[in-house]
Amino acid sequence: MGTLFYGDAASSVEFDDRLLAHLQLAIVTKLRRSESFVFSWDVAAAAGSGSNSVWISPTVGLRFTYPTHTREPINRAWVEALVRTANSVSGLRIVDEPGAGVESPAQAPSKTDRMDEE
């Protein structure tokens, strides 16, 4: 689990590493444009349920930490979907990864393999 620190070191939240890497790119994209926005996420039932929201602003420090050096490939469509939510009135919300569980083009059968299946 990676950690997002917002403001002071006491304000932090843990997210799955893959999700956090995509959130990081979406957040940085918005901040590069000097755009502030609300970021909201749900709290798991095991942690008491509910939801949290923070105002993300270029003037407040952010830190993303990961427990390992290993990074999974980035799904550009997921980053774009997250940025789209950040551009909405309700702000950045976690959305399902587009194409999750679907073969990527690099893993799809070759034309020869598909012909063998016909």
N, C-alpha and C positions, 0 to 999 in steps of 0.2 A: 504494500500500500504506500502510495506517495502522499505527500502532505503539501497543502497550499497554506502558506502563512500570509495573512493580510494585516497590514498595519504593524502591530507589535507582535512579539514572539508568542504571546499568550493566545492570540487569535489565529487558530489553525483548524483545518478540517482535512480528514483523510479521504482519498479517493483511490480507486483501482488505478494502477500505474498507466494502463492503456487509456483509460478515460482521462486521467489528469494530463497526459501528454497532448491529447486533442483539445482539452479545455485550455491548456497553456497557449497553444497556437491561436485559438479563437480569441482569447483575452488579449494577447499581445497584438493581434491584428487590430482590434478595436483601439487599444491604447496608442499604437503607432499613429493612428488617425486623430489622436487627442480627443477621443470620444469616451465619455463616462456612461455607465449603464448599471442596471441592477442585475445581480447574479443570484438566482434562487435555486435551491436544491432541497429534496425531500430527505428526511431523517428516517433511517431504517427502523422497523418496529422493535428490533432488538436493542436499539439505542434510545427508545422512548417515543418514537414516531414524531410527527410534526414536520415542520419545514424551517429553513433558514433563508434569509436574504441579506446581502451586503451590497453597498454602493461601491462599484469599482470605478476608481478615478485615477488619472495619471499622477495625481499628487500624493497618493498613498502607496507605500511600499508593498511589493508583492515578492514572495519567494516560493519557488516550486522545488521540492526535494523528492528524490527517488531513492529507494533502498539499494539499487544496483546500477551499474553502468549500462546494462543491456536496455536497448530501446527497440520496441516493436515497430514495424513499418507503419507509416501514417496513412490513414484513409482520408484523402483530400475531400471527398464528398461529405464525410462526417464533420470535418472542420468547417466546411461551408455551411452545413446545416446548423451547426452551433452558432456561427456568426449571424445567420439569418434570424435565429431566435433572439440574439442579442440586439438586433436591429428593430425588434418588435417593441410594442408598448410595454409588454410584461417583462421584457429583458431576457438575459441569457438563462436558458433552462436546459437541463440535460435531456437529450433525445437519443433514441436508439440509433445504433450505428447502421447507416445504410449499407445494404449488401452483406450484413453479418450472416455467415453461414452459406453464402453464395460463393462459388468458385470465382477467383479473380481471372482475368484474361490470360495471365501467364500459366494458370493451372488448368484452363479449359482444354479439352481434347483437341488435338491438331486436326486439320482438315482430313488427313489420311485416316486418323482414328475414327472420325465421324463417318467417313465413307464405309468403313468396315462394319459399322453398326447398322447401316441401312439394309 
